[in-house]
Amino acid sequence: MSDVAEYSEIMPLQRIPLPASGHSALAPSVPARAAARCSNCSMRSICMPQGLTPAELERMESLMGVSRAIKQGESLYRANDSFQSIYAVRAGSFKTVVMHRDGREQVTGFHLAGDSLGLDGVCSGQHSCDAIAIEDSNVCIIPFHLLEAMCREVKVVQKHVHRLMGGEIVREATLMMLLGTMSADQRVAAFLLNLSGRLKTRGYSPATFNLRMTREEIGSYLGMKLETVSRMFSKFQKDGLVDTHGKQIRILDLDGLARV
């Protein structure tokens, strides 16, 4: 589970021609650009393998693709698109969604600067969900076949990719527990606590932040109706746990929120 506030830049990349695939980030309306170097990125400690030698870091930078701007509401990739690359969110935030047969959208995750996207395509060679920007965002594109080749030669990189894949398993298991065992107030509290912890890791305030997703999107993620989400925020405010003003959240009692 991961969520969003205002974030810094992440994992820059250099230009390598990439094959287009379906509704991927290669949409002509969104131009690609050469990215800054990973070594100068403020999010390097989150998204890059730790312990690389200077030569390995230079090689890592050389295998990277391009960075790409994605406008709010546009897709980075769509379900059933051919899997070509994984993506590092450099700035901004995304939601991943699956569509029910009746056309309803189910949010399966929120991803912020420092997170990876696209690993859902490794298994079948096709993406299993849509990744949609919930604000103007920027990603770095990592061609997976080049990353695989480096994994075979540099154990630090291999371990990092394994950690990313393991993190996806943990995220999905956490969501299953969230939906299957927690009450409505516990779900919203867990959502806020998770977001607080992720922002703290990135050097942001863990107590005051702006939500980039809507209440309706939060409800879709938590398996709740919009009205229930709004009611839980009002309850937490009444209980002195949080102070809310629109999308701005201020956690007043972190320990109390954890006890919900």
Phi and psi restraints in degrees (value plus and minus 20) as a CYANA .aco file:
   2 SER   PHI    -170.6  -130.6
   2 SER   PSI     126.3   166.3
   3 ASP   PHI    -163.3  -123.3
   3 ASP   PSI    -189.5  -149.5
   4 VAL   PHI    -157.1  -117.1
   4 VAL   PSI     122.9   162.9
   5 ALA   PHI    -159.3  -119.3
   5 ALA   PSI    -165.7  -125.7
   6 GLU   PHI    -108.8   -68.8
   6 GLU   PSI     110.7   150.7
   7 TYR   PHI    -147.7  -107.7
   7 TYR   PSI     142.5   182.5
   8 SER   PHI    -109.0   -69.0
   8 SER   PSI    -194.1  -154.1
   9 GLU   PHI    -103.6   -63.6
   9 GLU   PSI     142.4   182.4
  10 ILE   PHI    -167.9  -127.9
  10 ILE   PSI     134.6   174.6
  11 MET   PHI       6.6    46.6
  11 MET   PSI      60.9   100.9
  12 PRO   PHI     -97.7   -57.7
  12 PRO   PSI     139.7   179.7
  13 LEU   PHI    -159.8  -119.8
  13 LEU   PSI     140.7   180.7
  14 GLN   PHI    -124.5   -84.5
  14 GLN   PSI     144.1   184.1
  15 ARG   PHI     -99.0   -59.0
  15 ARG   PSI     104.9   144.9
  16 ILE   PHI    -156.6  -116.6
  16 ILE   PSI     112.6   152.6
  17 PRO   PHI     -80.2   -40.2
  17 PRO   PSI     116.0   156.0
  18 LEU   PHI    -142.9  -102.9
  18 LEU   PSI     125.5   165.5
  19 PRO   PHI     -93.7   -53.7
  19 PRO   PSI     116.9   156.9
  20 ALA   PHI     -95.5   -55.5
  20 ALA   PSI     131.9   171.9
  21 SER   PHI    -169.2  -129.2
  21 SER   PSI      93.4   133.4
  22 GLY   PHI      32.3    72.3
  22 GLY   PSI    -145.2  -105.2
  23 HIS   PHI    -119.1   -79.1
  23 HIS   PSI      14.5    54.5
  24 SER   PHI     -93.1   -53.1
  24 SER   PSI    -192.7  -152.7
  25 ALA   PHI     -88.1   -48.1
  25 ALA   PSI     -20.9    19.1
  26 LEU   PHI    -108.1   -68.1
  26 LEU   PSI       2.9    42.9
  27 ALA   PHI     -80.0   -40.0
  27 ALA   PSI     115.6   155.6
  28 PRO   PHI     -83.4   -43.4
  28 PRO   PSI     -41.5    -1.5
  29 SER   PHI     -95.6   -55.6
  29 SER   PSI     -31.1     8.9
  30 VAL   PHI    -141.0  -101.0
  30 VAL   PSI      77.9   117.9
  31 PRO   PHI     -87.8   -47.8
  31 PRO   PSI     124.4   164.4
  32 ALA   PHI    -102.8   -62.8
  32 ALA   PSI     140.2   180.2
  33 ARG   PHI    -168.3  -128.3
  33 ARG   PSI     131.9   171.9
  34 ALA   PHI     -86.5   -46.5
  34 ALA   PSI     119.7   159.7
  35 ALA   PHI    -116.1   -76.1
  35 ALA   PSI     143.9   183.9
  36 ALA   PHI     -91.8   -51.8
  36 ALA   PSI     150.9   190.9
  37 ARG   PHI     -98.4   -58.4
  37 ARG   PSI     124.4   164.4
  38 CYS   PHI     -78.3   -38.3
  38 CYS   PSI     -55.6   -15.6
  39 SER   PHI     -85.0   -45.0
  39 SER   PSI     -38.9     1.1
  40 ASN   PHI    -122.5   -82.5
  40 ASN   PSI     -14.3    25.7
  41 CYS   PHI    -108.1   -68.1
  41 CYS   PSI     114.8   154.8
  42 SER   PHI     -89.8   -49.8
  42 SER   PSI     -38.3     1.7
  43 MET   PHI    -120.8   -80.8
  43 MET   PSI      -7.6    32.4
  44 ARG   PHI     -76.0   -36.0
  44 ARG   PSI     -58.5   -18.5
  45 SER   PHI     -87.9   -47.9
  45 SER   PSI     -39.9     0.1
  46 ILE   PHI    -110.3   -70.3
  46 ILE   PSI     -65.2   -25.2
  47 CYS   PHI    -122.3   -82.3
  47 CYS   PSI     -36.0     4.0
  48 MET   PHI    -117.9   -77.9
  48 MET   PSI     129.0   169.0
  49 PRO   PHI     -79.1   -39.1
  49 PRO   PSI     121.3   161.3
  50 GLN   PHI    -112.2   -72.2
  50 GLN   PSI     125.6   165.6
  51 GLY   PHI      72.1   112.1
  51 GLY   PSI      -7.6    32.4
  52 LEU   PHI     -92.2   -52.2
  52 LEU   PSI     121.1   161.1
  53 THR   PHI     -93.6   -53.6
  53 THR   PSI     142.8   182.8
  54 PRO   PHI     -74.7   -34.7
  54 PRO   PSI     -57.9   -17.9
  55 ALA   PHI     -88.2   -48.2
  55 ALA   PSI     -59.8   -19.8
  56 GLU   PHI     -88.6   -48.6
  56 GLU   PSI     -57.6   -17.6
  57 LEU   PHI     -84.0   -44.0
  57 LEU   PSI     -62.1   -22.1
  58 GLU   PHI     -82.7   -42.7
  58 GLU   PSI     -59.8   -19.8
  59 ARG   PHI     -87.2   -47.2
  59 ARG   PSI     -59.3   -19.3
  60 MET   PHI     -80.4   -40.4
  60 MET   PSI     -63.4   -23.4
  61 GLU   PHI     -85.0   -45.0
  61 GLU   PSI     -55.8   -15.8
  62 SER   PHI     -92.0   -52.0
  62 SER   PSI     -45.7    -5.7
  63 LEU   PHI    -105.3   -65.3
  63 LEU   PSI     -31.4     8.6
  64 MET   PHI     -88.6   -48.6
  64 MET   PSI     139.7   179.7
  65 GLY   PHI    -111.1   -71.1
  65 GLY   PSI    -147.9  -107.9
  66 VAL   PHI    -132.3   -92.3
  66 VAL   PSI     147.1   187.1
  67 SER   PHI    -118.5   -78.5
  67 SER   PSI     131.7   171.7
  68 ARG   PHI    -161.4  -121.4
  68 ARG   PSI     114.9   154.9
  69 ALA   PHI    -106.0   -66.0
  69 ALA   PSI     115.1   155.1
  70 ILE   PHI    -143.8  -103.8
  70 ILE   PSI     102.0   142.0
  71 LYS   PHI     -94.2   -54.2
  71 LYS   PSI     134.8   174.8
  72 GLN   PHI     -73.3   -33.3
  72 GLN   PSI     110.0   150.0
  73 GLY   PHI      69.8   109.8
  73 GLY   PSI     -32.2     7.8
  74 GLU   PHI    -108.7   -68.7
  74 GLU   PSI     137.5   177.5
  75 SER   PHI    -117.3   -77.3
  75 SER   PSI     121.8   161.8
  76 LEU   PHI    -100.7   -60.7
  76 LEU   PSI     -62.8   -22.8
  77 TYR   PHI    -174.9  -134.9
  77 TYR   PSI     144.7   184.7
  78 ARG   PHI    -140.1  -100.1
  78 ARG   PSI     138.0   178.0
  79 ALA   PHI     -75.6   -35.6
  79 ALA   PSI     116.7   156.7
  80 ASN   PHI      59.3    99.3
  80 ASN   PSI     -22.1    17.9
  81 ASP   PHI     -82.8   -42.8
  81 ASP   PSI     127.5   167.5
  82 SER   PHI     -84.2   -44.2
  82 SER   PSI     114.7   154.7
  83 PHE   PHI    -100.9   -60.9
  83 PHE   PSI     101.7   141.7
  84 GLN   PHI    -143.8  -103.8
  84 GLN   PSI     -56.5   -16.5
  85 SER   PHI    -164.0  -124.0
  85 SER   PSI     141.8   181.8
  86 ILE   PHI    -128.2   -88.2
  86 ILE   PSI     143.5   183.5
  87 TYR   PHI    -149.6  -109.6
  87 TYR   PSI     121.8   161.8
  88 ALA   PHI    -129.3   -89.3
  88 ALA   PSI     105.9   145.9
  89 VAL   PHI     -93.8   -53.8
  89 VAL   PSI      93.2   133.2
  90 ARG   PHI    -104.4   -64.4
  90 ARG   PSI     -59.9   -19.9
  91 ALA   PHI    -175.7  -135.7
  91 ALA   PSI     131.2   171.2
  92 GLY   PHI      71.5   111.5
  92 GLY   PSI    -175.4  -135.4
  93 SER   PHI    -181.4  -141.4
  93 SER   PSI     137.0   177.0
  94 PHE   PHI    -154.7  -114.7
  94 PHE   PSI     137.7   177.7
  95 LYS   PHI    -137.4   -97.4
  95 LYS   PSI     125.7   165.7
  96 THR   PHI    -125.7   -85.7
  96 THR   PSI     116.8   156.8
  97 VAL   PHI    -158.2  -118.2
  97 VAL   PSI     131.4   171.4
  98 VAL   PHI    -140.2  -100.2
  98 VAL   PSI     130.8   170.8
  99 MET   PHI    -124.2   -84.2
  99 MET   PSI     109.5   149.5
 100 HIS   PHI     -94.7   -54.7
 100 HIS   PSI     143.4   183.4
 101 ARG   PHI     -81.5   -41.5
 101 ARG   PSI     -48.3    -8.3
 102 ASP   PHI    -106.2   -66.2
 102 ASP   PSI     -13.1    26.9
 103 GLY   PHI      72.5   112.5
 103 GLY   PSI     -23.6    16.4
 104 ARG   PHI     -92.1   -52.1
 104 ARG   PSI     124.0   164.0
 105 GLU   PHI    -117.1   -77.1
 105 GLU   PSI     110.9   150.9
 106 GLN   PHI    -134.3   -94.3
 106 GLN   PSI      95.7   135.7
 107 VAL   PHI     -96.7   -56.7
 107 VAL   PSI     107.2   147.2
 108 THR   PHI    -128.4   -88.4
 108 THR   PSI     -27.7    12.3
 109 GLY   PHI     159.8   199.8
 109 GLY   PSI     136.6   176.6
 110 PHE   PHI    -139.7   -99.7
 110 PHE   PSI     116.4   156.4
 111 HIS   PHI    -150.6  -110.6
 111 HIS   PSI     109.3   149.3
 112 LEU   PHI    -139.4   -99.4
 112 LEU   PSI    -198.0  -158.0
 113 ALA   PHI     -75.0   -35.0
 113 ALA   PSI     109.7   149.7
 114 GLY   PHI      83.5   123.5
 114 GLY   PSI     -38.5     1.5
 115 ASP   PHI    -103.6   -63.6
 115 ASP   PSI     138.3   178.3
 116 SER   PHI    -123.6   -83.6
 116 SER   PSI     132.0   172.0
 117 LEU   PHI    -152.6  -112.6
 117 LEU   PSI     130.3   170.3
 118 GLY   PHI      85.2   125.2
 118 GLY   PSI     -28.5    11.5
 119 LEU   PHI     -86.6   -46.6
 119 LEU   PSI     -34.9     5.1
 120 ASP   PHI     -83.8   -43.8
 120 ASP   PSI     -38.0     2.0
 121 GLY   PHI    -108.5   -68.5
 121 GLY   PSI     -28.0    12.0
 122 VAL   PHI     -83.1   -43.1
 122 VAL   PSI     -60.7   -20.7
 123 CYS   PHI     -85.1   -45.1
 123 CYS   PSI     -73.1   -33.1
 124 SER   PHI    -124.9   -84.9
 124 SER   PSI     -28.6    11.4
 125 GLY   PHI      63.5   103.5
 125 GLY   PSI     -14.7    25.3
 126 GLN   PHI    -156.6  -116.6
 126 GLN   PSI     126.2   166.2
 127 HIS   PHI     -91.3   -51.3
 127 HIS   PSI     124.3   164.3
 128 SER   PHI    -122.3   -82.3
 128 SER   PSI     -22.5    17.5
 129 CYS   PHI    -168.5  -128.5
 129 CYS   PSI     152.5   192.5
 130 ASP   PHI    -115.3   -75.3
 130 ASP   PSI     123.5   163.5
 131 ALA   PHI    -136.5   -96.5
 131 ALA   PSI      96.0   136.0
 132 ILE   PHI    -144.0  -104.0
 132 ILE   PSI     112.9   152.9
 133 ALA   PHI     -91.3   -51.3
 133 ALA   PSI     109.6   149.6
 134 ILE   PHI    -119.0   -79.0
 134 ILE   PSI     -16.5    23.5
 135 GLU   PHI    -179.5  -139.5
 135 GLU   PSI     146.7   186.7
 136 ASP   PHI     -76.7   -36.7
 136 ASP   PSI     106.3   146.3
 137 SER   PHI    -157.0  -117.0
 137 SER   PSI     152.0   192.0
 138 ASN   PHI    -162.6  -122.6
 138 ASN   PSI     115.4   155.4
 139 VAL   PHI    -145.3  -105.3
 139 VAL   PSI     135.6   175.6
 140 CYS   PHI    -125.0   -85.0
 140 CYS   PSI     115.4   155.4
 141 ILE   PHI    -123.6   -83.6
 141 ILE   PSI     106.8   146.8
 142 ILE   PHI    -138.6   -98.6
 142 ILE   PSI      83.9   123.9
 143 PRO   PHI     -78.1   -38.1
 143 PRO   PSI     103.0   143.0
 144 PHE   PHI     -89.0   -49.0
 144 PHE   PSI     -54.3   -14.3
 145 HIS   PHI     -85.9   -45.9
 145 HIS   PSI     -51.7   -11.7
 146 LEU   PHI     -93.6   -53.6
 146 LEU   PSI     -57.9   -17.9
 147 LEU   PHI     -84.5   -44.5
 147 LEU   PSI     -61.2   -21.2
 148 GLU   PHI     -79.4   -39.4
 148 GLU   PSI     -63.2   -23.2
 149 ALA   PHI     -81.1   -41.1
 149 ALA   PSI     -60.9   -20.9
 150 MET   PHI     -90.5   -50.5
 150 MET   PSI     -52.9   -12.9
 151 CYS   PHI     -79.5   -39.5
 151 CYS   PSI     -55.6   -15.6
 152 ARG   PHI     -88.8   -48.8
 152 ARG   PSI     -40.8    -0.8
 153 GLU   PHI    -129.6   -89.6
 153 GLU   PSI     -45.4    -5.4
 154 VAL   PHI    -143.0  -103.0
 154 VAL   PSI      87.0   127.0
 155 LYS   PHI     -82.4   -42.4
 155 LYS   PSI     -52.7   -12.7
 156 VAL   PHI     -81.5   -41.5
 156 VAL   PSI     -60.6   -20.6
 157 VAL   PHI     -88.9   -48.9
 157 VAL   PSI     -61.1   -21.1
 158 GLN   PHI     -79.6   -39.6
 158 GLN   PSI     -65.5   -25.5
 159 LYS   PHI     -82.6   -42.6
 159 LYS   PSI     -57.4   -17.4
 160 HIS   PHI     -84.1   -44.1
 160 HIS   PSI     -64.0   -24.0
 161 VAL   PHI     -85.0   -45.0
 161 VAL   PSI     -60.0   -20.0
 162 HIS   PHI     -82.5   -42.5
 162 HIS   PSI     -57.9   -17.9
 163 ARG   PHI     -83.6   -43.6
 163 ARG   PSI     -61.4   -21.4
 164 LEU   PHI     -81.0   -41.0
 164 LEU   PSI     -65.0   -25.0
 165 MET   PHI     -86.9   -46.9
 165 MET   PSI     -60.3   -20.3
 166 GLY   PHI     -83.3   -43.3
 166 GLY   PSI     -56.9   -16.9
 167 GLY   PHI     -82.6   -42.6
 167 GLY   PSI     -55.1   -15.1
 168 GLU   PHI     -85.2   -45.2
 168 GLU   PSI     -59.6   -19.6
 169 ILE   PHI     -84.2   -44.2
 169 ILE   PSI     -64.8   -24.8
 170 VAL   PHI     -83.4   -43.4
 170 VAL   PSI     -61.7   -21.7
 171 ARG   PHI     -80.9   -40.9
 171 ARG   PSI     -64.2   -24.2
 172 GLU   PHI     -87.8   -47.8
 172 GLU   PSI     -58.5   -18.5
 173 ALA   PHI     -86.1   -46.1
 173 ALA   PSI     -58.1   -18.1
 174 THR   PHI     -83.9   -43.9
 174 THR   PSI     -61.6   -21.6
 175 LEU   PHI     -83.8   -43.8
 175 LEU   PSI     -60.5   -20.5
 176 MET   PHI     -81.1   -41.1
 176 MET   PSI     -63.1   -23.1
 177 MET   PHI     -85.8   -45.8
 177 MET   PSI     -61.0   -21.0
 178 LEU   PHI     -78.2   -38.2
 178 LEU   PSI     -66.7   -26.7
 179 LEU   PHI     -97.8   -57.8
 179 LEU   PSI     -47.8    -7.8
 180 GLY   PHI    -115.2   -75.2
 180 GLY   PSI     -43.3    -3.3
 181 THR   PHI    -146.9  -106.9
 181 THR   PSI     -32.9     7.1
 182 MET   PHI    -121.9   -81.9
 182 MET   PSI     128.1   168.1
 183 SER   PHI     -95.3   -55.3
 183 SER   PSI     152.0   192.0
 184 ALA   PHI     -80.1   -40.1
 184 ALA   PSI     -66.4   -26.4
 185 ASP   PHI     -87.9   -47.9
 185 ASP   PSI     -53.8   -13.8
 186 GLN   PHI     -87.1   -47.1
 186 GLN   PSI     -56.4   -16.4
 187 ARG   PHI     -83.8   -43.8
 187 ARG   PSI     -67.4   -27.4
 188 VAL   PHI     -86.8   -46.8
 188 VAL   PSI     -59.6   -19.6
 189 ALA   PHI     -82.6   -42.6
 189 ALA   PSI     -64.5   -24.5
 190 ALA   PHI     -82.7   -42.7
 190 ALA   PSI     -58.6   -18.6
 191 PHE   PHI     -79.2   -39.2
 191 PHE   PSI     -68.6   -28.6
 192 LEU   PHI     -87.9   -47.9
 192 LEU   PSI     -58.9   -18.9
 193 LEU   PHI     -86.9   -46.9
 193 LEU   PSI     -60.0   -20.0
 194 ASN   PHI     -82.3   -42.3
 194 ASN   PSI     -65.9   -25.9
 195 LEU   PHI     -82.3   -42.3
 195 LEU   PSI     -62.8   -22.8
 196 SER   PHI     -78.4   -38.4
 196 SER   PSI     -65.3   -25.3
 197 GLY   PHI     -85.8   -45.8
 197 GLY   PSI     -59.8   -19.8
 198 ARG   PHI     -86.1   -46.1
 198 ARG   PSI     -59.6   -19.6
 199 LEU   PHI     -88.3   -48.3
 199 LEU   PSI     -57.9   -17.9
 200 LYS   PHI     -80.5   -40.5
 200 LYS   PSI     -61.8   -21.8
 201 THR   PHI     -79.6   -39.6
 201 THR   PSI     -52.2   -12.2
 202 ARG   PHI    -109.9   -69.9
 202 ARG   PSI     -16.4    23.6
 203 GLY   PHI      68.8   108.8
 203 GLY   PSI      -8.7    31.3
 204 TYR   PHI    -118.0   -78.0
 204 TYR   PSI     148.6   188.6
 205 SER   PHI     -84.7   -44.7
 205 SER   PSI     108.6   148.6
 206 PRO   PHI    -102.1   -62.1
 206 PRO   PSI     -25.7    14.3
 207 ALA   PHI    -129.0   -89.0
 207 ALA   PSI     -49.2    -9.2
 208 THR   PHI    -148.1  -108.1
 208 THR   PSI     102.9   142.9
 209 PHE   PHI    -180.0  -140.0
 209 PHE   PSI     144.5   184.5
 210 ASN   PHI    -125.8   -85.8
 210 ASN   PSI     108.1   148.1
 211 LEU   PHI     -95.1   -55.1
 211 LEU   PSI     114.6   154.6
 212 ARG   PHI    -115.6   -75.6
 212 ARG   PSI     -38.6     1.4
 213 MET   PHI    -112.6   -72.6
 213 MET   PSI     139.7   179.7
 214 THR   PHI    -102.7   -62.7
 214 THR   PSI     144.9   184.9
 215 ARG   PHI     -80.9   -40.9
 215 ARG   PSI     -56.2   -16.2
 216 GLU   PHI     -84.5   -44.5
 216 GLU   PSI     -60.0   -20.0
 217 GLU   PHI     -87.4   -47.4
 217 GLU   PSI     -58.6   -18.6
 218 ILE   PHI     -80.8   -40.8
 218 ILE   PSI     -63.8   -23.8
 219 GLY   PHI     -81.4   -41.4
 219 GLY   PSI     -61.5   -21.5
 220 SER   PHI     -81.4   -41.4
 220 SER   PSI     -61.2   -21.2
 221 TYR   PHI     -87.2   -47.2
 221 TYR   PSI     -60.4   -20.4
 222 LEU   PHI    -109.8   -69.8
 222 LEU   PSI     -20.0    20.0
 223 GLY   PHI      50.1    90.1
 223 GLY   PSI      18.2    58.2
 224 MET   PHI    -153.1  -113.1
 224 MET   PSI     137.7   177.7
 225 LYS   PHI     -99.0   -59.0
 225 LYS   PSI     135.4   175.4
 226 LEU   PHI     -72.9   -32.9
 226 LEU   PSI     -64.5   -24.5
 227 GLU   PHI     -81.7   -41.7
 227 GLU   PSI     -56.0   -16.0
 228 THR   PHI     -89.0   -49.0
 228 THR   PSI     -61.3   -21.3
 229 VAL   PHI     -80.4   -40.4
 229 VAL   PSI     -68.2   -28.2
 230 SER   PHI     -81.3   -41.3
 230 SER   PSI     -59.1   -19.1
 231 ARG   PHI     -85.7   -45.7
 231 ARG   PSI     -57.2   -17.2
 232 MET   PHI     -87.9   -47.9
 232 MET   PSI     -60.0   -20.0
 233 PHE   PHI     -82.8   -42.8
 233 PHE   PSI     -60.9   -20.9
 234 SER   PHI     -85.6   -45.6
 234 SER   PSI     -59.4   -19.4
 235 LYS   PHI     -83.6   -43.6
 235 LYS   PSI     -64.9   -24.9
 236 PHE   PHI     -83.2   -43.2
 236 PHE   PSI     -56.8   -16.8
 237 GLN   PHI     -87.6   -47.6
 237 GLN   PSI     -63.0   -23.0
 238 LYS   PHI     -82.1   -42.1
 238 LYS   PSI     -55.7   -15.7
 239 ASP   PHI    -101.6   -61.6
 239 ASP   PSI     -20.8    19.2
 240 GLY   PHI      57.2    97.2
 240 GLY   PSI       0.5    40.5
 241 LEU   PHI    -108.7   -68.7
 241 LEU   PSI     -57.1   -17.1
 242 VAL   PHI    -159.4  -119.4
 242 VAL   PSI     142.1   182.1
 243 ASP   PHI    -145.2  -105.2
 243 ASP   PSI     102.7   142.7
 244 THR   PHI    -139.9   -99.9
 244 THR   PSI     118.4   158.4
 245 HIS   PHI    -157.2  -117.2
 245 HIS   PSI      75.4   115.4
 246 GLY   PHI      44.7    84.7
 246 GLY   PSI    -141.7  -101.7
 247 LYS   PHI    -110.7   -70.7
 247 LYS   PSI     -25.0    15.0
 248 GLN   PHI    -102.3   -62.3
 248 GLN   PSI     109.3   149.3
 249 ILE   PHI    -139.0   -99.0
 249 ILE   PSI     113.5   153.5
 250 ARG   PHI    -147.1  -107.1
 250 ARG   PSI      96.2   136.2
 251 ILE   PHI    -101.4   -61.4
 251 ILE   PSI      99.0   139.0
 252 LEU   PHI    -112.8   -72.8
 252 LEU   PSI     -51.1   -11.1
 253 ASP   PHI    -158.6  -118.6
 253 ASP   PSI      70.0   110.0
 254 LEU   PHI     -84.2   -44.2
 254 LEU   PSI     -62.3   -22.3
 255 ASP   PHI     -86.8   -46.8
 255 ASP   PSI     -59.6   -19.6
 256 GLY   PHI     -84.2   -44.2
 256 GLY   PSI     -58.5   -18.5
 257 LEU   PHI     -84.7   -44.7
 257 LEU   PSI     -56.4   -16.4
 258 ALA   PHI     -89.1   -49.1
 258 ALA   PSI     -43.1    -3.1
 259 ARG   PHI    -107.4   -67.4
 259 ARG   PSI     -25.9    14.1
